[in-house]
């Protein structure tokens, strides 16, 4: 049985990516961590894809959806403008 069909591999990847997000914040690794976590849950409940390519496509779509949801929840609110008080060169 290939390793990418095991739920614990995806959950371990999600944990590693979430740890990277804590060490290097910026909501970059968190989207991938959520995608890997959901993929692990899908495999745990018996929903799996045939082949590595389709599995990676599903993981990519799940990561994109989680990133877009996080951007909607944590992003700038409408009408909110980021104001820079200092110059980088000061």
Residue pairs with C-beta under 8 A, 6 or more apart in sequence:
2 52
3 9
4 10
4 52
4 55
5 43
5 48
5 55
6 43
7 40
7 41
7 43
7 44
8 40
9 40
10 36
10 37
10 39
10 40
10 43
10 59
11 36
11 37
11 40
13 33
13 36
13 40
14 33
14 34
14 36
14 37
14 40
15 33
17 29
17 30
17 32
17 33
17 36
18 29
18 30
18 33
20 29
20 33
21 27
21 28
21 29
21 30
21 33
27 67
27 70
27 71
27 74
30 66
30 70
31 63
31 64
31 66
31 67
31 70
32 63
34 62
34 63
34 66
34 70
35 59
35 60
35 62
35 63
35 64
35 65
35 66
36 59
36 63
38 62
38 66
39 55
39 58
39 59
39 62
42 48
42 58
48 55
49 55
49 57
49 58
76 82
